[in-house]
């Protein structure tokens, strides 16, 4: 892995730590998580439907994702042994 990619991953993890501290009690919406992971919102929804991401479903059937789940995904992405599906695909 190149140094630039490693630095970017570490910076993203640091931003996730800050997010957890500031928004730990607030669930995140699908669009926000998709932007943080650089994937399309539909990709996040596919992961939710496949059971790969723990969510809270609102009474009107919207998904909310705990900040701890975003942090878990970012940690998995940082790991070189992470599953390919965590790497996602670029958002358009």
C-alpha positions as CSV (number, residue, x, y, z in Angstrom):
1,X,0.0,0.0,0.0
2,X,1.4,3.4,-0.9
3,X,2.2,5.9,1.9
4,X,-0.4,8.4,0.5
5,X,-3.2,5.8,0.7
6,X,-2.1,4.9,4.2
7,X,-2.0,8.5,5.3
8,X,-5.5,9.1,3.8
9,X,-6.9,6.0,5.6
10,X,-5.4,7.2,8.9
11,X,-6.9,10.7,8.4
12,X,-10.3,9.2,7.7
13,X,-10.0,7.1,10.9
14,X,-9.1,10.2,12.9
15,X,-12.2,12.0,11.4
16,X,-14.3,9.0,12.4
17,X,-13.0,9.3,16.0
18,X,-14.0,13.0,16.0
19,X,-17.4,12.0,14.6
20,X,-17.9,9.5,17.3
21,X,-17.1,12.0,20.0
22,X,-19.4,14.7,18.6
23,X,-22.3,12.5,17.3
24,X,-22.0,9.3,19.3
25,X,-25.6,9.6,20.5
26,X,-27.1,10.5,17.1
27,X,-27.7,7.9,14.4
28,X,-26.4,8.8,10.9
29,X,-28.4,8.7,7.7
30,X,-27.6,6.6,4.7
31,X,-26.4,9.5,2.6
32,X,-24.0,10.7,5.2
33,X,-22.5,7.3,5.6
34,X,-22.2,6.8,1.9
35,X,-20.3,10.1,1.5
36,X,-17.9,9.2,4.3
37,X,-17.2,5.8,2.7
38,X,-17.1,7.2,-0.9
39,X,-19.8,4.9,-2.1
40,X,-23.2,5.4,-3.6
41,X,-26.1,5.5,-1.1
42,X,-27.6,2.5,-2.9
43,X,-24.4,0.5,-2.0
44,X,-25.0,1.3,1.7
45,X,-28.6,0.2,1.4
46,X,-27.5,-3.1,-0.3
47,X,-25.1,-3.7,2.6
48,X,-28.0,-3.0,5.0
49,X,-30.3,-5.4,3.2
50,X,-27.5,-8.1,3.2
51,X,-27.1,-7.7,7.0
52,X,-23.6,-6.3,6.8
53,X,-24.4,-3.1,8.6
54,X,-26.5,-2.8,11.8
55,X,-29.2,-0.2,11.5
56,X,-32.1,1.3,13.3
57,X,-35.2,1.4,11.2
58,X,-37.5,4.4,11.8
59,X,-41.3,4.0,11.9
60,X,-41.5,5.4,8.4
61,X,-39.0,2.8,7.1
62,X,-35.9,4.9,6.8
63,X,-32.6,3.5,7.9
64,X,-30.4,5.2,10.6
65,X,-26.9,3.9,11.2
66,X,-25.2,4.2,14.5
67,X,-21.9,6.1,14.4
68,X,-20.2,3.0,15.9
69,X,-21.1,1.1,12.7
70,X,-19.4,3.7,10.5
71,X,-16.4,3.5,12.8
72,X,-16.3,-0.3,12.5
73,X,-16.4,-0.1,8.7
74,X,-13.7,2.4,8.6
75,X,-11.5,0.2,10.8
76,X,-12.2,-2.8,8.6
77,X,-11.3,-0.8,5.5
78,X,-8.0,0.2,7.1
79,X,-7.1,-3.4,7.7
80,X,-5.4,-5.0,4.7
81,X,-7.4,-8.2,5.5
82,X,-10.7,-6.5,5.2
83,X,-13.4,-8.1,2.9
84,X,-13.6,-6.7,-0.6
85,X,-17.2,-5.6,-0.1
86,X,-16.1,-3.0,2.5
87,X,-13.9,-1.3,-0.1
88,X,-17.0,-0.4,-2.0
89,X,-17.1,1.4,-5.3
90,X,-16.7,5.0,-6.1
91,X,-19.8,7.2,-5.7
92,X,-20.9,8.8,-9.0
